[in-house]
Amino acid sequence: MPMAIRGIGPVGAFGAGLDEWRATLKGERKVEPELIAIETEQGACNLPVFRASTSPLKAIIKSRELRRLDHFSKLALLGALLACEDAGQTLISERTGLIVASAYGASATTFSFLDSVINDGDVLASPTLFSNSVHNAAAAHIAKYLNITGPNLSLTQGHLSVPMALITAAHWLTEGRVDAVLCGAVDEYCDVLGYCWQSYLNRKTTTTRKNLNPDLKPCGPGEGSLFFWLSRAEKTNTPYAYLEKIEQNAPEPTNKTLNDTVPLISSPNTCHNHLESRISQRKKYLQQDLSQYLGALPIITAFDLAVAATMLSDQTLYSNKPLRHPQSLPFSGPAICCWQPDYETSRKPLTGNCYWITNRVNL
């Protein structure tokens, strides 16, 4: 079932909210990573990390109500509140579902809890850290503050977390379980991730740099959250767009499989060894390198969809890499295809997920 995107709540190193989001896409806001010292077997180094601030929450919720929430839950809660505000949802009924997707979960809190067990023993381990390390803690906090009493689900499936969450939301709406779904994704940075990044991931990428697309810049890990307010598409007007279709394990789009009048956007993955793909030869292909704003995020798919929805809403193609064919602008069209290659597998030809974002249903 097609779903209407009626609200978007973005949070990342660029800031929080749609004003900051649009300013970043337009190139009006420069995002700089924070340098964090990492001790590795190869010695100390400074790792660029794209951290996200949750300070806007203080203007929405009293500080004493937030003091028991960890950073992961605050990121998720801020994104959820912004999506509801953008959709104009102040009173949420029991017919609303909630889905929170994450690749790593509350990793910083989980490792901190393990440290407290190691240092203080089972009896004196931190109960606050334990409660926030539970898999669905962030979803519970969101449900509490927004009074969501409908279905509540937390998903952790690595890079598949976002598409699985969206497919689940579509099933809930199709089956009539709910009338709307607050669906989002969140991930955070932790010191363990920084150590693994510098010791393993970054070193592996650097040694094979000769095979990478030379236009791509290396980046560090990031954190952030992005939530959508979704509803059934029929008889629904949306300021953004409709998620018309999700194609999983789809082959790489070509001129034969994709109408050349439909723009195709794709975010390169700077963390994997891959060659220039064939889709760059398309006339209306845009490479939107979100790692410059967010760092490397396993939930980057959610932000890609938000980029496509924002482009359709503004009828403008935003790209931080020059187009091969400038005549593609300005944009006045009904659809955008968002391509997410799956670099985790060794399939040849390359496969991935295709998301069709439209400004009207059943094109």
JOZIZI-V152419 format. One record per pair of residues at least 24 apart in sequence whose ideal C-beta (glycine too) atoms are under 10 Angstrom apart, sorted by sequence separation. I is the first residue (numbers start at 1). J is the second residue. D is the distance in whole Angstrom. If there is no record, write none. Layout:
BEGIN
<<I;J;D> <I;J;D>>
END
This chain:
BEGIN
<<54;78;5> <57;81;8> <76;100;6> <108;132;10> <109;133;5> <110;134;9> <161;185;6> <197;221;5> <253;277;10> <254;278;6> <255;279;10> <258;282;8> <260;284;7> <267;291;7> <271;295;10> <272;296;10> <312;336;6> <334;358;6> <335;359;7> <53;78;9> <54;79;10> <56;81;9> <60;85;9> <76;101;10> <108;133;9> <109;134;9> <110;135;10> <161;186;10> <196;221;9> <252;277;6> <253;278;9> <254;279;7> <259;284;10> <270;295;10> <271;296;5> <286;311;9> <311;336;6> <333;358;10> <334;359;5> <335;360;9> <52;78;9> <56;82;8> <76;102;8> <106;132;6> <107;133;9> <151;177;6> <161;187;9> <194;220;8> <252;278;6> <253;279;6> <255;281;8> <258;284;9> <270;296;7> <333;359;8> <334;360;6> <52;79;10> <73;100;10> <75;102;10> <106;133;6> <150;177;8> <151;178;6> <194;221;7> <252;279;6> <254;281;9> <255;282;6> <258;285;10> <267;294;9> <269;296;8> <271;298;10> <293;320;8> <308;335;9> <309;336;9> <311;338;10> <105;133;8> <106;134;8> <109;137;8> <150;178;5> <153;181;10> <155;183;10> <193;221;6> <254;282;8> <255;283;8> <292;320;6> <308;336;5> <335;363;6> <105;134;10> <106;135;8> <109;138;10> <150;179;9> <253;282;8> <288;317;9> <292;321;10> <307;336;9> <308;337;8> <309;338;9> <334;363;6> <72;102;8> <76;106;9> <105;135;6> <148;178;10> <150;180;9> <151;181;8> <152;182;10> <153;183;9> <155;185;9> <193;223;9> <267;297;10> <288;318;7> <289;319;9> <290;320;9> <308;338;5> <75;106;10> <105;136;10> <106;137;7> <150;181;8> <156;187;10> <189;220;9> <190;221;9> <269;300;8> <286;317;6> <288;319;6> <289;320;6> <305;336;10> <307;338;8> <72;104;9> <105;137;9> <106;138;7> <150;182;9> <189;221;5> <253;285;9> <286;318;8> <287;319;7> <288;320;7> <289;321;6> <306;338;10> <72;105;7> <73;106;7> <102;135;9> <105;138;8> <188;221;10> <189;222;7> <190;223;9> <267;300;6> <284;317;8> <286;319;4> <287;320;8> <288;321;8> <305;338;6> <72;106;4> <148;182;7> <187;221;9> <188;222;9> <189;223;5> <267;301;8> <285;319;10> <286;320;9> <287;321;4> <304;338;5> <71;106;8> <72;107;8> <100;135;10> <187;222;8> <188;223;4> <189;224;10> <286;321;7> <287;322;9> <304;339;9> <305;340;9> <13;49;9> <14;50;9> <16;52;8> <20;56;10> <70;106;6> <72;108;7> <73;109;8> <100;136;8> <102;138;8> <146;182;7> <187;223;6> <188;224;8> <267;303;8> <285;321;10> <287;323;9> <304;340;6> <13;50;4> <15;52;9> <16;53;7> <71;108;6> <72;109;6> <100;137;10> <102;139;10> <186;223;8> <187;224;7> <188;225;9> <267;304;5> <286;323;7> <287;324;10> <301;338;8> <12;50;7> <13;51;6> <14;52;9> <15;53;8> <16;54;8> <70;108;7> <71;109;8> <72;110;9> <98;136;10> <100;138;5> <101;139;10> <186;224;7> <187;225;8> <266;304;8> <285;323;8> <286;324;10> <12;51;9> <13;52;6> <16;55;8> <17;56;7> <70;109;4> <100;139;4> <143;182;9> <185;224;9> <186;225;4> <265;304;7> <284;323;8> <285;324;7> <301;340;5> <12;52;5> <13;53;8> <16;56;5> <70;110;10> <99;139;8> <100;140;9> <142;182;7> <185;225;7> <186;226;8> <265;305;10> <267;307;8> <283;323;9> <284;324;9> <285;325;9> <300;340;8> <11;52;6> <12;53;9> <15;56;8> <16;57;9> <98;139;6> <100;141;10> <184;225;6> <185;226;6> <186;227;8> <283;324;8> <284;325;7> <10;52;10> <11;53;8> <70;112;8> <98;140;10> <100;142;7> <142;184;9> <184;226;6> <185;227;8> <265;307;7> <282;324;9> <283;325;5> <286;328;8> <11;54;7> <70;113;10> <100;143;10> <139;182;10> <183;226;10> <184;227;3> <185;228;9> <265;308;6> <281;324;8> <282;325;9> <284;327;10> <285;328;9> <286;329;10> <98;142;6> <142;186;10> <183;227;7> <184;228;6> <280;324;7> <283;327;8> <284;328;5> <315;359;9> <11;56;8> <98;143;6> <139;184;10> <182;227;6> <183;228;5> <184;229;9> <263;308;9> <283;328;7> <284;329;10> <286;331;10> <312;357;6> <11;57;10> <138;184;10> <182;228;8> <183;229;8> <184;230;10> <265;311;8> <282;328;10> <298;344;10> <311;357;8> <312;358;7> <313;359;8> <96;143;10> <139;186;10> <181;228;8> <182;229;6> <183;230;6> <284;331;9> <308;355;7> <310;357;10> <312;359;5> <98;146;8> <138;186;7> <181;229;8> <182;230;8> <263;311;8> <308;356;9> <309;357;6> <312;360;10> <105;154;8> <180;229;7> <181;230;5> <263;312;10> <284;333;9> <304;353;10> <308;357;4> <96;146;8> <98;148;5> <105;155;10> <180;230;7> <181;231;8> <219;269;10> <220;270;10> <221;271;9> <286;336;9> <288;338;9> <305;355;6> <307;357;9> <308;358;10> <309;359;9> <92;143;10> <96;147;9> <97;148;8> <98;149;10> <105;156;5> <180;231;5> <181;232;10> <217;268;9> <219;270;5> <220;271;10> <301;352;10> <304;355;8> <306;357;10> <96;148;5> <98;150;7> <99;151;8> <100;152;8> <101;153;9> <102;154;7> <103;155;10> <104;156;8> <178;230;10> <179;231;7> <180;232;8> <216;268;5> <218;270;6> <219;271;8> <265;317;8> <284;336;9> <285;337;10> <301;353;7> <305;357;7> <94;147;9> <96;149;8> <97;150;5> <98;151;7> <99;152;8> <100;153;7> <101;154;8> <102;155;7> <103;156;7> <178;231;9> <179;232;7> <215;268;8> <216;269;8> <217;270;7> <218;271;9> <265;318;9> <268;321;9> <284;337;9> <304;357;10> <92;146;5> <93;147;9> <94;148;8> <95;149;9> <96;150;5> <97;151;4> <98;152;5> <99;153;5> <100;154;5> <101;155;5> <102;156;5> <103;157;8> <104;158;8> <178;232;10> <216;270;5> <263;317;6> <265;319;8> <285;339;9> <301;355;8> <92;147;6> <93;148;9> <94;149;5> <95;150;6> <96;151;9> <97;152;7> <98;153;7> <99;154;8> <100;155;7> <101;156;7> <102;157;9> <103;158;5> <213;268;6> <216;271;10> <282;337;10> <90;146;10> <91;147;9> <92;148;6> <93;149;8> <94;150;6> <95;151;10> <96;152;10> <97;153;8> <98;154;9> <99;155;7> <100;156;9> <101;157;8> <102;158;10> <103;159;6> <105;161;10> <176;232;9> <180;236;10> <212;268;9> <213;269;10> <263;319;10> <89;146;9> <92;149;9> <93;150;8> <94;151;10> <103;160;9> <104;161;9> <173;230;7> <212;269;10> <213;270;9> <70;128;8> <80;138;9> <84;142;10> <92;150;9> <103;161;5> <172;230;9> <173;231;7> <174;232;8> <212;270;8> <216;274;9> <279;337;10> <16;75;9> <69;128;10> <70;129;8> <73;132;6> <80;139;9> <101;160;9> <102;161;6> <103;162;9> <169;228;8> <173;232;5> <246;305;10> <68;128;6> <72;132;7> <101;161;4> <102;162;10> <170;230;8> <173;233;9> <212;272;9> <216;276;10> <263;323;10> <279;339;6> <17;78;9> <21;82;10> <67;128;9> <70;131;9> <71;132;9> <72;133;9> <76;137;9> <77;138;7> <80;141;9> <81;142;8> <100;161;9> <101;162;5> <169;230;5> <212;273;7> <213;274;7> <215;276;9> <16;78;6> <17;79;10> <70;132;4> <76;138;4> <80;142;5> <84;146;6> <99;161;10> <101;163;9> <166;228;8> <169;231;10> <170;232;10> <211;273;5> <212;274;7> <213;275;7> <214;276;9> <243;305;7> <277;339;9> <279;341;9> <11;74;9> <12;75;9> <16;79;8> <68;131;8> <69;132;7> <70;133;8> <75;138;8> <76;139;8> <79;142;9> <80;143;9> <101;164;7> <102;165;9> <165;228;9> <210;273;10> <211;274;8> <212;275;8> <213;276;5> <11;75;6> <18;82;8> <68;132;8> <73;137;6> <74;138;9> <77;141;6> <78;142;10> <81;145;7> <84;148;10> <101;165;4> <162;226;9> <166;230;8> <208;272;9> <209;273;9> <211;275;6> <212;276;9> <213;277;9> <241;305;9> <277;341;7> <11;76;9> <16;81;10> <17;82;6> <18;83;10> <72;137;8> <73;138;4> <76;141;7> <77;142;6> <80;145;8> <81;146;7> <99;164;9> <100;165;8> <101;166;9> <205;270;8> <208;273;4> <215;280;9> <240;305;10> <243;308;9> <263;328;7> <11;77;10> <16;82;6> <72;138;6> <73;139;9> <76;142;6> <80;146;7> <99;165;5> <205;271;6> <207;273;9> <208;274;10> <224;290;10> <240;306;9> <243;309;8> <263;329;10> <9;76;10> <11;78;5> <12;79;9> <18;85;10> <70;137;8> <73;140;9> <74;141;8> <77;144;9> <99;166;8> <101;168;9> <204;271;9> <205;272;7> <213;280;9> <241;308;7> <242;309;9> <261;328;10> <274;341;7> <9;77;10> <10;78;10> <11;79;5> <17;85;9> <18;86;6> <69;137;9> <70;138;9> <73;141;5> <77;145;6> <80;148;9> <204;272;9> <205;273;7> <222;290;9> <226;294;9> <240;308;9> <241;309;4> <263;331;7> <9;78;7> <10;79;7> <11;80;10> <17;86;8> <69;138;9> <72;141;10> <73;142;8> <77;146;9> <99;168;6> <202;271;8> <204;273;8> <222;291;7> <224;293;9> <240;309;4> <241;310;9> <272;341;9> <274;343;5> <9;79;4> <11;81;10> <99;169;6> <201;271;6> <219;289;9> <221;291;10> <224;294;6> <239;309;9> <240;310;7> <241;311;9> <242;312;9> <263;333;7> <272;342;10> <273;343;8> <8;79;9> <9;80;6> <11;82;7> <70;141;9> <97;168;9> <98;169;10> <201;272;9> <216;287;9> <219;290;10> <220;291;9> <222;293;8> <223;294;8> <224;295;8> <226;297;9> <238;309;9> <240;311;10> <241;312;4> <262;333;7> <265;336;6> <266;337;9> <267;338;9> <269;340;9> <272;343;4> <278;349;8> <279;350;9> <9;81;7> <10;82;7> <69;141;6> <97;169;7> <215;287;8> <217;289;7> <219;291;4> <222;294;5> <223;295;7> <225;297;10> <240;312;7> <241;313;7> <261;333;7> <262;334;8> <263;335;8> <264;336;8> <265;337;8> <266;338;7> <267;339;9> <269;341;7> <271;343;8> <272;344;8> <277;349;9> <278;350;9> <7;80;10> <9;82;3> <10;83;9> <68;141;9> <99;172;8> <170;243;8> <216;289;7> <218;291;9> <219;292;7> <221;294;10> <222;295;2> <224;297;6> <226;299;7> <240;313;5> <261;334;9> <262;335;5> <263;336;5> <264;337;5> <265;338;6> <266;339;5> <267;340;8> <268;341;9> <269;342;10> <277;350;6> <8;82;8> <9;83;3> <169;243;9> <197;271;9> <213;287;9> <215;289;9> <217;291;8> <219;293;10> <221;295;5> <222;296;6> <223;297;7> <225;299;8> <226;300;9> <228;302;8> <238;312;10> <239;313;6> <240;314;10> <261;335;9> <262;336;7> <263;337;7> <264;338;8> <265;339;7> <266;340;7> <267;341;9> <269;343;5> <7;82;8> <8;83;6> <9;84;7> <66;141;9> <97;172;5> <170;245;10> <216;291;8> <217;292;7> <219;294;9> <220;295;6> <221;296;5> <222;297;5> <224;299;8> <226;301;9> <227;302;8> <238;313;9> <262;337;5> <263;338;10> <264;339;6> <265;340;10> <266;341;7> <268;343;10> <269;344;10> <275;350;9> <277;352;10> <7;83;5> <9;85;8> <10;86;10> <69;145;10> <97;173;8> <170;246;8> <219;295;6> <220;296;7> <221;297;8> <222;298;10> <223;299;10> <224;300;9> <226;302;4> <259;335;8> <274;350;8> <6;83;9> <7;84;6> <9;86;6> <166;243;7> <219;296;6> <221;298;9> <222;299;10> <225;302;8> <226;303;5> <228;305;8> <5;83;10> <7;85;7> <8;86;6> <9;87;9> <76;154;10> <112;190;8> <114;192;10> <218;296;9> <219;297;10> <222;300;9> <224;302;9> <225;303;10> <226;304;10> <228;306;8> <259;337;9> <7;86;4> <8;87;8> <65;144;10> <66;145;10> <109;188;9> <111;190;6> <112;191;9> <167;246;6> <224;303;8> <226;305;8> <227;306;10> <258;337;6> <6;86;8> <7;87;3> <65;145;8> <97;177;7> <98;178;9> <106;186;9> <107;187;8> <108;188;6> <110;190;8> <111;191;7> <166;246;6> <226;306;6> <257;337;10> <6;87;4> <7;88;8> <95;176;9> <97;178;4> <105;186;9> <106;187;10> <107;188;6> <108;189;7> <109;190;8> <111;192;5> <167;248;8> <228;309;8> <258;339;9> <5;87;9> <6;88;8> <7;89;7> <95;177;8> <96;178;6> <97;179;9> <98;180;10> <99;181;6> <100;182;9> <101;183;8> <102;184;10> <103;185;8> <104;186;10> <105;187;8> <106;188;7> <107;189;8> <108;190;4> <110;192;9> <111;193;9> <4;87;10> <6;89;8> <95;178;5> <96;179;7> <97;180;7> <98;181;7> <99;182;7> <100;183;8> <101;184;7> <102;185;6> <103;186;9> <104;187;6> <105;188;9> <107;190;4> <108;191;8> <163;246;6> <61;145;7> <94;178;9> <95;179;4> <96;180;5> <97;181;4> <98;182;5> <99;183;4> <100;184;6> <101;185;4> <102;186;5> <103;187;5> <104;188;8> <106;190;9> <107;191;9> <108;192;8> <163;247;10> <164;248;10> <253;337;7> <60;145;9> <93;178;9> <94;179;10> <95;180;7> <96;181;7> <97;182;7> <98;183;8> <99;184;7> <100;185;8> <101;186;8> <102;187;5> <104;189;10> <107;192;7> <108;193;8> <142;227;9> <163;248;6> <93;179;7> <96;182;6> <97;183;8> <98;184;9> <99;185;9> <100;186;7> <101;187;9> <102;188;9> <104;190;8> <107;193;6> <253;339;6> <266;352;9> <93;180;8> <138;225;9> <252;339;8> <57;145;10> <92;180;8> <104;192;10> <160;248;9> <104;193;7> <250;339;8> <252;341;7> <92;182;8> <247;337;9> <250;340;10> <264;354;9> <265;355;10> <89;180;8> <244;335;8> <250;341;10> <245;337;10> <246;338;10> <247;339;10> <250;342;10> <265;357;9> <87;180;8> <89;182;8> <241;334;10> <242;335;10> <244;337;10> <249;342;8> <202;296;10> <241;335;9> <248;342;9> <262;356;9> <263;357;10> <87;182;9> <201;296;9> <241;336;8> <243;338;10> <254;349;10> <262;357;10> <249;345;9> <251;347;9> <258;354;8> <262;358;9> <252;349;6> <257;354;9> <84;182;7> <197;295;10> <249;347;8> <251;349;6> <252;350;5> <258;356;10> <83;182;6> <197;296;8> <251;350;8> <252;351;7> <253;352;9> <83;183;9> <251;351;6> <252;352;7> <81;182;10> <83;184;7> <250;351;6> <251;352;9> <253;354;7> <262;363;9> <80;182;6> <82;184;10> <249;351;5> <250;352;6> <252;354;10> <79;182;10> <80;183;10> <248;351;9> <249;352;8> <250;353;7> <251;354;9> <80;184;6> <247;351;10> <248;352;9> <249;353;8> <250;354;5> <259;363;10> <79;184;5> <216;321;9> <247;352;9> <248;353;5> <249;354;10> <250;355;10> <79;185;8> <80;186;9> <189;295;8> <215;321;7> <247;353;7> <248;354;8> <79;186;7> <215;322;10> <246;353;7> <247;354;4> <76;184;7> <78;186;9> <189;297;10> <246;354;7> <247;355;8> <75;184;10> <76;185;9> <77;186;9> <188;297;10> <245;354;8> <246;355;6> <247;356;8> <76;186;4> <159;269;10> <187;297;6> <245;355;8> <246;356;8> <75;186;5> <76;187;10> <186;297;10> <187;298;6> <244;355;9> <245;356;4> <74;186;10> <75;187;8> <76;188;9> <185;297;9> <187;299;5> <243;355;7> <244;356;4> <245;357;9> <73;186;9> <75;188;6> <185;298;9> <186;299;7> <187;300;10> <243;356;7> <244;357;7> <245;358;9> <72;186;7> <74;188;9> <185;299;4> <242;356;9> <243;357;6> <244;358;5> <72;187;8> <73;188;10> <108;223;9> <184;299;9> <185;300;9> <187;302;10> <241;356;10> <242;357;7> <243;358;8> <244;359;10> <72;188;5> <107;223;10> <185;301;8> <186;302;9> <241;357;5> <242;358;5> <244;360;9> <71;188;6> <185;302;4> <240;357;9> <241;358;6> <242;359;7> <244;361;7> <70;188;9> <71;189;9> <72;190;9> <184;302;7> <185;303;9> <241;359;5> <242;360;7> <244;362;8> <245;363;10> <71;190;9> <104;223;10> <183;302;9> <240;359;8> <241;360;9> <242;361;5> <244;363;7> <185;305;10> <242;362;9> <238;359;9> <242;363;9> <238;360;10> <102;225;9> <238;361;10> <101;225;10> <100;225;9> <101;226;10> <233;358;9> <236;361;9> <235;361;10> <100;227;9> <233;360;9> <234;361;7> <99;227;9> <233;361;5> <234;362;10> <98;227;10> <99;228;10> <232;361;10> <233;362;9> <99;230;9> <96;229;9> <97;230;9> <52;186;10> <165;299;9> <52;187;10> <96;231;10> <166;301;9> <52;188;8> <162;298;9> <165;301;10> <166;302;9> <51;188;9> <52;189;9> <92;229;10> <161;298;7> <162;299;6> <165;302;8> <51;189;6> <159;297;10> <160;298;9> <161;299;6> <162;300;8> <163;301;7> <50;189;8> <159;298;5> <162;301;4> <163;302;10> <166;305;8> <49;189;5> <87;227;10> <89;229;6> <158;298;6> <159;299;8> <161;301;9> <162;302;5> <86;227;9> <87;228;9> <88;229;9> <157;298;10> <158;299;10> <159;300;9> <160;301;9> <161;302;9> <162;303;9> <47;189;10> <83;225;10> <86;228;10> <87;229;4> <159;301;8> <162;304;9> <163;305;10> <82;225;9> <83;226;8> <84;227;8> <86;229;7> <87;230;9> <162;305;8> <47;191;10> <49;193;9> <82;226;9> <83;227;4> <85;229;10> <87;231;9> <49;194;7> <79;224;8> <80;225;8> <82;227;7> <83;228;6> <84;229;6> <47;193;10> <78;224;10> <79;225;4> <81;227;9> <83;229;5> <47;194;5> <78;225;7> <79;226;6> <80;227;5> <82;229;10> <83;230;9> <47;195;9> <49;197;9> <75;223;7> <77;225;9> <79;227;4> <45;194;10> <75;224;7> <76;225;5> <78;227;9> <79;228;10> <80;229;9> <47;197;7> <75;225;4> <77;227;10> <47;198;5> <72;223;9> <74;225;9> <75;226;10> <76;227;8> <87;238;9> <88;239;10> <39;191;9> <46;198;10> <71;223;8> <87;239;9> <36;189;8> <38;191;8> <45;198;6> <72;225;9> <86;239;8> <87;240;10> <40;194;9> <41;195;10> <44;198;10> <45;199;10> <86;240;9> <34;189;9> <36;191;8> <39;194;10> <40;195;6> <47;202;8> <38;194;5> <39;195;8> <40;196;10> <42;198;8> <37;194;9> <38;195;6> <40;197;10> <41;198;10> <42;199;7> <45;202;9> <36;194;6> <38;196;10> <40;198;5> <41;199;6> <38;197;8> <39;198;9> <40;199;5> <38;198;5> <39;199;10> <40;200;10> <38;199;8> <42;203;8> <36;198;10> <40;202;10> <3;166;8> <40;203;9> <3;169;7> <3;170;6> <1;169;10> <2;170;8> <1;170;5> <4;173;10> <50;219;8> <1;171;8> <3;173;6> <48;218;9> <49;219;10> <50;220;7> <51;221;10> <52;222;8> <1;172;10> <2;173;9> <3;174;10> <48;219;7> <49;220;5> <50;221;7> <51;222;8> <52;223;5> <54;225;9> <1;173;6> <48;220;4> <49;221;6> <50;222;3> <51;223;6> <52;224;5> <1;174;4> <7;180;10> <9;182;9> <11;184;10> <47;220;5> <48;221;9> <49;222;7> <50;223;7> <51;224;9> <52;225;8> <1;175;9> <6;180;8> <10;184;10> <46;220;10> <47;221;8> <48;222;9> <49;223;8> <50;224;8> <7;182;9> <9;184;7> <11;186;8> <4;180;9> <8;184;10> <3;180;10> <163;340;8> <3;181;8> <5;183;10> <162;340;9> <3;183;9> <159;340;9> <38;220;10> <160;342;9> <159;342;7> <36;220;8> <159;343;9> <160;344;9> <35;220;9> <36;221;10> <159;344;6> <33;219;8> <34;220;9> <158;344;8> <33;220;6> <166;353;10> <33;221;9> <33;222;8> <166;355;8> <163;353;5> <31;222;10> <162;353;9> <163;355;8> <160;353;9> <162;355;10> <103;297;8> <104;298;7> <159;353;9> <103;298;3> <104;299;9> <102;298;9> <103;299;6> <101;298;10> <102;299;7> <103;300;10> <101;299;7> <101;301;9> <101;302;8> <21;226;9> <16;224;9> <13;222;6> <16;225;9> <12;222;7> <13;223;8> <14;224;8> <12;223;8> <13;224;7> <11;223;9> <12;224;3> <11;224;5> <12;225;8> <10;224;7> <11;225;5> <12;226;8> <10;225;8> <11;226;7> <9;225;8> <10;226;5> <11;227;9> <9;226;7> <10;227;8> <8;226;7> <9;227;4> <8;227;7> <9;228;8> <7;227;8> <8;228;6> <9;229;8> <7;228;7> <8;229;8> <6;228;8> <7;229;3> <5;228;5> <6;229;5> <7;230;9> <79;302;9> <4;228;10> <5;229;7> <6;230;7> <7;231;10> <3;228;8> <4;229;9> <5;230;6> <6;231;6> <4;230;7> <5;231;9> <3;230;5> <4;231;5> <3;231;7> <4;232;7> <5;233;10> <3;232;7> <4;233;5> <2;232;8> <3;233;6> <4;234;9> <6;236;7> <1;232;7> <2;233;4> <4;235;10> <6;237;9> <7;238;9> <8;239;9> <1;233;7> <2;234;8> <4;236;4> <6;238;5> <7;239;9> <8;240;7> <1;234;9> <3;236;9> <4;237;8> <5;238;6> <6;239;7> <7;240;8> <2;236;10> <4;238;4> <5;239;9> <6;240;7> <3;238;9> <4;239;10> <5;240;4> <6;241;10> <4;240;8> <5;241;6> <6;242;10> <4;241;8> <5;242;7> <3;241;10> <4;242;5> <5;243;6> <3;242;7> <4;243;8> <2;242;5> <3;243;5> <2;243;6> <3;244;9> <50;291;8> <1;243;10> <2;244;5> <50;292;9> <52;294;9> <1;244;10> <2;245;7> <3;246;10> <50;293;7> <52;295;9> <50;294;6> <51;295;9> <50;295;3> <49;295;7> <50;296;8> <48;295;8> <49;296;10> <50;297;8> <33;292;10> <31;292;7> <33;294;10> <34;295;10> <30;292;9> <31;293;5> <33;295;7> <25;288;8> <30;293;9> <31;294;8> <29;293;8> <31;295;9> <25;290;9> <24;290;9> <24;292;9> <25;293;8> <24;293;5> <24;294;9> <21;293;9> <14;290;10> <12;290;9> <14;292;10> <15;293;10> <13;292;10> <14;293;5> <13;293;6> <14;294;7> <12;293;7> <13;294;6> <25;306;9> <12;294;5> <13;295;7> <21;303;9> <25;307;7> <10;293;10> <12;295;8> <10;294;10> <13;297;10> <12;297;8> <21;306;7> <25;310;7> <21;307;9> <25;311;8> <18;306;9> <22;310;7> <26;314;9> <21;310;7> <25;314;9> <26;316;8> <12;303;7> <22;313;10> <25;316;9> <27;318;8> <10;302;9> <18;310;8> <22;314;8> <26;318;6> <27;319;10> <10;303;7> <25;318;4> <27;320;7> <8;302;10> <22;316;10> <24;318;9> <25;319;9> <26;320;10> <8;303;10> <18;313;10> <25;320;8> <10;306;6> <22;318;9> <24;320;9> <8;305;9> <9;306;9> <10;307;10> <8;306;5> <5;305;8> <10;310;9> <5;306;8> <8;309;7> <8;310;7> <5;308;9> <5;309;5> <5;310;10> <8;313;9> <5;312;9> <5;313;9> <5;357;8> <2;356;9> <2;358;8> <4;361;8> <2;360;10> <3;361;10> <2;361;5> <1;361;10> <2;362;7>>
END
